[in-house]
Structure formats: C-alpha cells, structure tokens
C-alpha cells in the first residue's frame, strides 16, 4: 500500500486532544484531484460537519487547477466524505457528546485514491496548550544536550 501524505492539519493537534480517528473517502471533481496531486491543499481552518446522515468536509482549501478552464472548482466548497453508515452513526453520536468535535487530520493518496483521516477531538484549554509547548521545549533541550554530549 503506497501512501503519499498530501496535507496535515497541524492546528488540530495543537487545539484538540485527539480521541479516535477514521479513514474516509472524499468526493472530488477532476480538477480537484489534479490540485491534490500537486500538493496544493490546506486543512488549516477545515472541519467536518454532519448533515442529514452524511459527513461534509467544510473549509478545506484545494487551490484551483491552473491548467483547468474557467469552469474549474470552487476552492473552499463543502466536500462529501464517504464512510459506512455504521461508522457515520457511531462518529456522529460520539461527536454529539459535550466538548467533542470532528476535525480532519490528514489528506493523503492511498492506492491512487484520495483519502481523508478525520478524528474526534476534544478542545484543549489554554493551560493544556502551554503545557504541551513547555514539554516540547524541554524535549528539544534534552535532545540538544544529548547531541552535544555525543560529540
């Protein structure tokens, strides 16, 4: 299985505690697939919205394909996510709990198909974010000290 990661949502890891993730297919037009293959995607402000028993990827920016015609796609249009009915029902019921939201983590190509990894996340408090930053800084300092020690 050849997996090529196209875009990751780094903001999601900073703003949410990630509980559970699932792989979903995504419905795209031809020019959108061309742009995805060219790595012209941003998931920074994207989120997943359940609507009438379906899941929709909202605010994911897929740039217009430059070689496409004037009939090209809209960059931030909502895109349908493809999952089994049982998966949708379980994810939506868990997301309905207090404080949970659905966020896209990655967009990647797997065996020639564009897939999205969506996750159930619980919002972090400001002190959680500060703690994560402090932990990352101390890990970095320890790594530098170990590197100097080896030399």
Backbone as CSV, one residue per row, in Angstrom:
resi,resn,N_x,N_y,N_z,CA_x,CA_y,CA_z,C_x,C_y,C_z
1,UNK,0.842,-1.179,0.000,0.000,0.000,0.000,0.885,1.239,0.000
2,UNK,0.849,1.976,-1.096,1.619,3.208,-1.204,0.776,4.365,-0.689
3,UNK,1.278,5.043,0.353,0.571,6.187,0.920,1.446,7.419,0.743
4,UNK,0.869,8.460,0.131,1.564,9.726,-0.056,0.771,10.792,0.688
5,UNK,1.344,11.333,1.761,0.647,12.340,2.550,0.702,13.669,1.805
6,UNK,-0.465,14.255,1.586,-0.591,15.498,0.846,-0.597,16.695,1.797
7,UNK,-1.419,16.642,2.838,-1.528,17.761,3.776,-1.856,17.230,5.165
8,UNK,-1.327,17.892,6.179,-1.682,17.570,7.563,-2.221,18.821,8.226
9,UNK,-3.091,18.624,9.180,-3.682,19.731,9.920,-2.956,19.847,11.259
10,UNK,-1.874,20.614,11.263,-1.066,20.746,12.474,-1.811,21.500,13.563
11,UNK,-2.715,22.380,13.161,-3.519,23.123,14.127,-4.392,22.183,14.961
12,UNK,-4.863,21.108,14.344,-5.747,20.174,15.051,-5.021,19.537,16.221
13,UNK,-3.762,19.171,16.033,-3.002,18.553,17.121,-2.723,19.561,18.231
14,UNK,-2.650,20.835,17.888,-2.390,21.866,18.893,-3.668,22.241,19.644
15,UNK,-4.802,22.281,18.958,-6.043,22.768,19.558,-6.936,21.688,20.160
16,UNK,-6.667,20.409,19.866,-7.555,19.341,20.322,-6.771,18.163,20.890
17,UNK,-7.398,17.486,21.866,-6.935,16.172,22.301,-7.596,15.190,21.335
18,UNK,-6.806,14.452,20.579,-7.345,13.546,19.571,-7.735,12.235,20.244
19,UNK,-9.011,11.862,20.125,-9.524,10.659,20.766,-9.472,9.441,19.837
20,UNK,-10.117,9.548,18.695,-10.268,8.408,17.797,-10.241,8.923,16.370
21,UNK,-9.619,8.179,15.458,-9.578,8.630,14.068,-10.064,7.523,13.140
22,UNK,-10.528,7.935,11.970,-11.052,7.002,10.985,-10.693,7.516,9.590
23,UNK,-10.487,6.572,8.663,-10.163,6.918,7.285,-11.452,7.032,6.483
24,UNK,-11.564,8.105,5.705,-12.760,8.319,4.896,-12.362,8.645,3.469
25,UNK,-13.173,8.197,2.532,-13.005,8.608,1.154,-13.552,10.014,1.007
26,UNK,-13.234,10.671,-0.093,-13.697,12.035,-0.304,-14.121,12.186,-1.761
27,UNK,-15.245,12.854,-1.984,-15.768,13.054,-3.331,-15.151,14.318,-3.904
28,UNK,-14.402,14.174,-5.010,-13.725,15.302,-5.643,-14.039,15.348,-7.131
29,UNK,-13.892,16.530,-7.720,-14.003,16.664,-9.166,-12.624,16.439,-9.774
30,UNK,-12.546,16.396,-11.090,-11.285,16.114,-11.777,-10.210,17.150,-11.510
31,UNK,-10.576,18.435,-11.542,-9.564,19.476,-11.315,-9.107,19.485,-9.856
32,UNK,-9.984,19.079,-8.945,-9.585,18.993,-7.540,-8.552,17.891,-7.339
33,UNK,-8.734,16.768,-8.017,-7.777,15.670,-7.906,-6.421,16.117,-8.438
34,UNK,-6.418,16.858,-9.540,-5.160,17.362,-10.104,-4.454,18.286,-9.113
35,UNK,-5.194,19.156,-8.462,-4.601,20.054,-7.472,-4.095,19.294,-6.257
36,UNK,-4.830,18.270,-5.824,-4.403,17.455,-4.682,-3.099,16.753,-5.022
37,UNK,-3.009,16.199,-6.216,-1.772,15.524,-6.620,-0.606,16.493,-6.704
38,UNK,-0.897,17.774,-6.914,0.138,18.811,-6.928,0.413,19.398,-5.557
39,UNK,-0.147,18.802,-4.496,0.066,19.222,-3.104,-0.384,20.668,-2.864
40,UNK,-1.465,21.074,-3.476,-1.959,22.441,-3.318,-3.214,22.432,-2.450
41,UNK,-3.043,21.963,-1.211,-4.154,21.758,-0.280,-3.799,22.353,1.070
42,UNK,-4.800,22.927,1.747,-4.619,23.424,3.106,-5.806,22.990,3.957
43,UNK,-5.506,22.398,5.100,-6.551,21.950,6.033,-6.604,22.813,7.283
44,UNK,-5.965,23.965,7.264,-5.832,24.801,8.457,-7.136,25.152,9.142
45,UNK,-8.133,25.596,8.402,-9.406,26.007,9.001,-10.518,25.001,8.759
46,UNK,-10.177,23.821,8.314,-11.193,22.843,7.937,-11.804,22.153,9.153
47,UNK,-13.048,21.742,8.986,-13.736,20.948,9.996,-14.729,20.027,9.305
48,UNK,-15.242,19.049,10.039,-16.195,18.089,9.492,-17.559,18.372,10.113
49,UNK,-18.564,18.430,9.247,-19.917,18.783,9.694,-20.893,17.674,9.323
50,UNK,-21.580,17.080,10.306,-22.613,16.091,9.981,-23.892,16.812,9.542
51,UNK,-24.488,16.323,8.443,-25.703,16.947,7.934,-26.547,15.905,7.216
52,UNK,-27.764,15.686,7.689,-28.714,14.733,7.095,-28.107,13.340,6.890
53,UNK,-27.416,12.843,7.896,-26.873,11.490,7.832,-25.610,11.354,6.998
54,UNK,-25.011,12.463,6.604,-23.770,12.449,5.839,-22.747,13.319,6.546
55,UNK,-21.475,13.104,6.217,-20.408,13.940,6.752,-19.840,14.790,5.623
56,UNK,-19.606,16.059,5.910,-19.100,17.001,4.921,-17.819,17.653,5.419
57,UNK,-16.822,17.734,4.562,-15.576,18.434,4.853,-15.757,19.885,4.426
58,UNK,-15.719,20.791,5.395,-16.005,22.202,5.148,-14.726,23.018,5.350
59,UNK,-14.530,24.019,4.505,-13.415,24.977,4.571,-12.050,24.386,4.250
60,UNK,-11.985,23.217,3.679,-10.698,22.701,3.220,-10.383,23.415,1.909
61,UNK,-9.224,24.019,1.816,-8.870,24.802,0.633,-8.056,23.947,-0.329
62,UNK,-8.652,23.653,-1.479,-7.954,22.978,-2.567,-7.850,24.004,-3.684
63,UNK,-6.639,24.442,-3.978,-6.421,25.522,-4.937,-6.961,25.153,-6.318
64,UNK,-7.322,26.175,-7.075,-7.788,25.948,-8.454,-6.659,25.342,-9.267
65,UNK,-7.018,24.455,-10.184,-6.040,23.844,-11.075,-5.728,24.849,-12.174
66,UNK,-4.463,25.210,-12.299,-4.064,26.281,-13.210,-4.348,25.956,-14.663
67,UNK,-4.202,24.698,-15.060,-4.430,24.326,-16.456,-5.906,24.066,-16.748
68,UNK,-6.764,24.185,-15.735,-8.195,23.960,-15.930,-8.854,25.156,-16.590
69,UNK,-10.092,24.969,-17.032,-10.820,26.042,-17.702,-11.464,26.965,-16.677
70,UNK,-12.247,27.897,-17.170,-12.955,28.819,-16.285,-14.050,28.098,-15.500
71,UNK,-14.372,26.882,-15.860,-15.382,26.090,-15.159,-14.777,25.268,-14.025
72,UNK,-13.602,25.639,-13.563,-12.905,24.909,-12.515,-13.699,24.957,-11.202
73,UNK,-13.263,24.202,-10.223,-13.965,24.069,-8.945,-13.800,25.308,-8.059
74,UNK,-14.683,25.431,-7.095,-14.597,26.467,-6.068,-13.624,25.967,-4.997
75,UNK,-12.606,26.751,-4.614,-11.559,26.241,-3.714,-12.031,25.764,-2.343
76,UNK,-13.026,26.399,-1.738,-13.421,26.024,-0.375,-14.824,25.421,-0.315
77,UNK,-15.271,24.814,-1.384,-16.623,24.242,-1.376,-16.692,23.053,-0.413
78,UNK,-17.878,22.768,0.157,-18.016,21.572,1.007,-17.858,20.308,0.173
79,UNK,-17.158,19.329,0.730,-16.916,18.069,0.022,-17.431,16.909,0.861
80,UNK,-18.139,16.001,0.210,-18.753,14.870,0.905,-17.693,13.839,1.275
81,UNK,-17.784,13.319,2.494,-16.904,12.246,2.949,-17.642,10.923,2.850
82,UNK,-16.928,9.891,2.454,-17.526,8.581,2.227,-17.132,7.613,3.335
83,UNK,-18.127,7.166,4.090,-17.950,6.195,5.167,-19.130,5.234,5.149
84,UNK,-18.980,4.116,5.836,-20.096,3.196,6.007,-21.113,3.810,6.967
85,UNK,-22.359,3.450,6.803,-23.439,4.006,7.627,-23.169,3.801,9.115
86,UNK,-22.680,2.622,9.503,-22.417,2.356,10.926,-21.327,3.279,11.457
87,UNK,-20.302,3.529,10.639,-19.221,4.422,11.059,-19.744,5.841,11.236
88,UNK,-20.558,6.305,10.311,-21.113,7.659,10.406,-21.959,7.785,11.661
89,UNK,-22.833,6.808,11.905,-23.715,6.865,13.076,-22.930,6.880,14.379
90,UNK,-21.892,6.039,14.475,-21.130,5.997,15.725,-20.324,7.278,15.930
91,UNK,-19.731,7.799,14.865,-18.938,9.021,14.989,-19.824,10.212,15.340
92,UNK,-20.970,10.322,14.680,-21.870,11.450,14.941,-22.424,11.382,16.360
93,UNK,-22.753,10.179,16.839,-23.279,10.063,18.200,-22.211,10.426,19.230
94,UNK,-20.955,10.034,18.983,-19.881,10.400,19.911,-19.556,11.884,19.825
95,UNK,-19.669,12.460,18.625,-19.390,13.894,18.459,-20.459,14.751,19.109
96,UNK,-21.647,14.194,19.287,-22.731,14.945,19.917,-22.498,15.121,21.419
97,UNK,-21.587,14.333,21.987,-21.258,14.490,23.401,-20.642,15.859,23.631
98,UNK,-20.702,16.302,24.848,-20.238,17.633,25.194,-18.735,17.801,24.967
99,UNK,-18.391,18.832,24.212,-16.991,19.193,24.012,-16.286,18.493,22.866
100,UNK,-16.937,17.552,22.195,-16.288,16.842,21.099,-16.610,17.504,19.766
101,UNK,-15.664,17.443,18.852,-15.859,17.950,17.500,-15.124,17.048,16.518
102,UNK,-15.489,17.132,15.258,-14.854,16.335,14.218,-13.891,17.220,13.437
103,UNK,-12.634,16.806,13.369,-11.619,17.586,12.657,-10.858,16.685,11.681
104,UNK,-10.501,17.226,10.514,-9.658,16.449,9.595,-8.204,16.537,10.043
105,UNK,-7.505,15.425,10.024,-6.104,15.396,10.424,-5.168,15.386,9.221
106,UNK,-5.484,14.554,8.232,-4.603,14.384,7.076,-5.425,14.223,5.814
107,UNK,-4.802,14.580,4.704,-5.322,14.267,3.382,-4.203,13.542,2.667
108,UNK,-4.474,12.362,2.140,-3.412,11.573,1.527,-3.953,10.747,0.373
109,UNK,-3.017,10.242,-0.425,-3.372,9.373,-1.540,-2.946,7.963,-1.176
110,UNK,-3.907,7.036,-1.235,-3.650,5.641,-0.892,-4.128,4.787,-2.049
111,UNK,-3.211,4.087,-2.668,-3.518,3.240,-3.826,-4.256,4.007,-4.921
112,UNK,-3.852,5.256,-5.164,-4.435,6.057,-6.228,-5.714,6.781,-5.863
113,UNK,-6.228,6.593,-4.657,-7.461,7.248,-4.224,-7.158,8.285,-3.151
114,UNK,-7.857,9.405,-3.199,-7.669,10.459,-2.201,-8.491,10.105,-0.968
115,UNK,-7.834,10.091,0.177,-8.478,9.747,1.445,-8.258,10.879,2.441
116,UNK,-9.149,10.967,3.413,-9.019,11.944,4.494,-9.079,11.187,5.815
117,UNK,-8.196,11.532,6.734,-8.266,10.966,8.076,-8.964,11.988,8.953
118,UNK,-10.123,11.600,9.485,-10.857,12.504,10.361,-10.826,11.939,11.774
119,UNK,-10.873,12.846,12.740,-10.742,12.412,14.124,-11.767,13.100,15.009
120,UNK,-12.040,12.450,16.100,-12.888,13.000,17.138,-11.959,13.699,18.125
121,UNK,-12.141,14.993,18.293,-11.250,15.748,19.164,-12.006,16.493,20.239
122,UNK,-11.352,16.653,21.378,-11.913,17.429,22.478,-11.033,18.656,22.645
123,UNK,-11.631,19.825,22.655,-10.887,21.077,22.701,-9.969,21.183,23.902
124,UNK,-8.749,21.663,23.655,-7.788,21.869,24.738,-8.032,23.215,25.397
125,UNK,-7.765,23.282,26.653,-7.791,24.546,27.381,-6.459,25.251,27.159
126,UNK,-6.405,26.515,27.474,-5.191,27.291,27.258,-4.023,26.730,28.049
127,UNK,-4.273,26.273,29.279,-3.177,25.738,30.083,-2.661,24.415,29.517
128,UNK,-3.526,23.644,28.843,-3.069,22.420,28.181,-2.122,22.741,27.039
129,UNK,-2.452,23.786,26.273,-1.605,24.192,25.158,-0.248,24.659,25.663
130,UNK,-0.257,25.441,26.749,1.004,25.935,27.325,1.854,24.776,27.828
131,UNK,1.202,23.802,28.444,1.913,22.629,28.952,2.552,21.845,27.802
132,UNK,1.829,21.706,26.695,2.363,20.994,25.536,3.567,21.736,24.953
133,UNK,3.496,23.041,24.888,4.616,23.835,24.370,5.824,23.699,25.285
134,UNK,5.597,23.767,26.601,6.700,23.632,27.555,7.338,22.249,27.461
135,UNK,6.518,21.214,27.334,7.036,19.848,27.210,7.872,19.705,25.936
136,UNK,7.401,20.280,24.844,8.125,20.206,23.578,9.467,20.927,23.678
137,UNK,9.483,22.074,24.352,10.731,22.822,24.535,11.734,22.045,25.384
138,UNK,11.270,21.416,26.464,12.199,20.654,27.302,12.736,19.441,26.553
139,UNK,11.878,18.789,25.764,12.351,17.660,24.953,13.415,18.106,23.955
140,UNK,13.214,19.271,23.385,14.181,19.813,22.439,15.519,20.100,23.124
141,UNK,15.445,20.688,24.310,16.668,20.985,25.070,17.408,19.709,25.453
142,UNK,16.672,18.692,25.870,17.293,17.408,26.228,17.967,16.811,25.009
143,UNK,17.301,16.874,23.851,17.879,16.358,22.616,19.154,17.077,22.238
144,UNK,19.166,18.389,22.399,20.375,19.174,22.102,21.514,18.803,23.040
145,UNK,21.183,18.636,24.321,22.206,18.288,25.306,22.778,16.906,25.008
146,UNK,21.932,15.969,24.631,22.410,14.627,24.303,23.277,14.651,23.054
147,UNK,22.935,15.481,22.111,23.691,15.591,20.873,25.089,16.160,21.163
148,UNK,25.131,17.215,22.012,26.408,17.807,22.382,27.274,16.803,23.156
149,UNK,26.597,15.992,23.952,27.295,15.017,24.779,27.999,13.965,23.924
150,UNK,27.336,13.593,22.797,27.900,12.583,21.910,29.133,13.111,21.165
151,UNK,29.160,14.406,20.910,30.295,14.967,20.172,31.466,15.055,21.073
